[in-house]
Amino acid sequence: MNTGEQVASRRDARALLGSVWTQVAVPIAAIVMALIVGAVIILVSELIIPDHEFDPWLPITAYVALFEGSLGSFNSVVNTLVATVPLVLGGLSVGLAFQAGLFNIGVLGQFLMGALGAVAAGVMLRSEPAIIAVPIALGAGLLGGAIWGFIPGFLKAVSGAHEVVTTIMLNYVAAAVLATVVSGPLALPGSPSPITADVGNAALPILLGRNGHAGILVAILAVLIAAWLLRRATLLFEIRTVGANPEAARYAGMRPRRLIVLTMTLAGLVAGAAGAGEVLGVTLHMTASFGTTVGFDAIAVALLGRSNPFGIVLAALLFGGMRAGSGLMQIDAGVPRELIDVLQATILLFLVATPVLRRIFRLHGARGGVEGADTITRSYAGEVI
């Protein structure tokens, strides 16, 4: 390689690194600032507790325990992966909707309907061979989520009903439907409280350690398919076009109404897969009060990951690791695991306050941290249809 080629190669490498840095600088700065805020909260909490010896090193002790609980051993890594699976799928659901200019705040309801469909099929097929029971139960979960995503998409397409309003309402409807079904048709006879039977042979096989179920492979497959579709497939190109400029999409012969319905249905399907994976791989049954934070965590994951499938994976790993390590942090450092909720919320706060981060860290040229903020603040009804 001659001198000119070496110079060109180095220039290309610097350009690539610069491009990557503009994408990740703001999210990294937001995470660092959130950790600092978390440390301040820990120290202030130490000061206001009466008759308590002040430990200035407690934040470091807490963060070390958090790291060890998420990545400190093989079992910790597996726990992190298991906690990451629903966050990846939920984040993909929100990110896909963002691509079409839609704000899918209904991941919670779609998750619950996916879980309900999976547990209903799993209980019915619990004695069948796993090769039959697992695919059918998983498919039932996908179908449940897809139906719950189709409803707000259809309402948006035919009447202009805003998806934020309809999906929030459907979250409550999903919780009520779940409680009714688990307390009624699916209730385990003789149980002191409403609970379903174990899914038996419909449970996802364990691939890693004690609890590393096959849902990890489902999440990986979903990410690869989403990344390929968003770059290659004509359908996903049309979805992105509708999200970027609905009028131009209509002028080009596309059908925004149909694409809205399809996008929300696909988003619901992915969120349903998250619910199905949680029931078939982790809990193996459901209670009438079955709840999760995945619905709203998924929004944070999609925003931090900038709606990019691989960015969503990194954001989900961060949040999943925090969830997995919070128990050891509470045991070793005495810091409540609720600190994780504070850290996640603070990360989002700093992402929204991107100009402040640019000024503090001198991130000149770095791109904004919240991809999809324009979708969240978009006015009602008429813009997309």
Secondary structure as GFF3:
##gff-version 3
##sequence-region A 1 385
A	DSSP	alpha_helix	3	48	.	.	.	ID=ss1
A	DSSP	alpha_helix	58	71	.	.	.	ID=ss2
A	DSSP	alpha_helix	74	99	.	.	.	ID=ss3
A	DSSP	alpha_helix	107	124	.	.	.	ID=ss4
A	DSSP	alpha_helix	130	159	.	.	.	ID=ss5
A	DSSP	alpha_helix	163	183	.	.	.	ID=ss6
A	DSSP	three_ten_helix	200	202	.	.	.	ID=ss7
A	DSSP	beta_strand	206	208	.	.	.	ID=ss8
A	DSSP	beta_strand	212	213	.	.	.	ID=ss9
A	DSSP	alpha_helix	215	231	.	.	.	ID=ss10
A	DSSP	alpha_helix	234	244	.	.	.	ID=ss11
A	DSSP	alpha_helix	246	251	.	.	.	ID=ss12
A	DSSP	alpha_helix	256	278	.	.	.	ID=ss13
A	DSSP	pi_helix	279	283	.	.	.	ID=ss14
A	DSSP	alpha_helix	294	304	.	.	.	ID=ss15
A	DSSP	alpha_helix	309	333	.	.	.	ID=ss16
A	DSSP	alpha_helix	339	352	.	.	.	ID=ss17
A	DSSP	alpha_helix	354	361	.	.	.	ID=ss18
A	DSSP	alpha_helix	373	376	.	.	.	ID=ss19
###
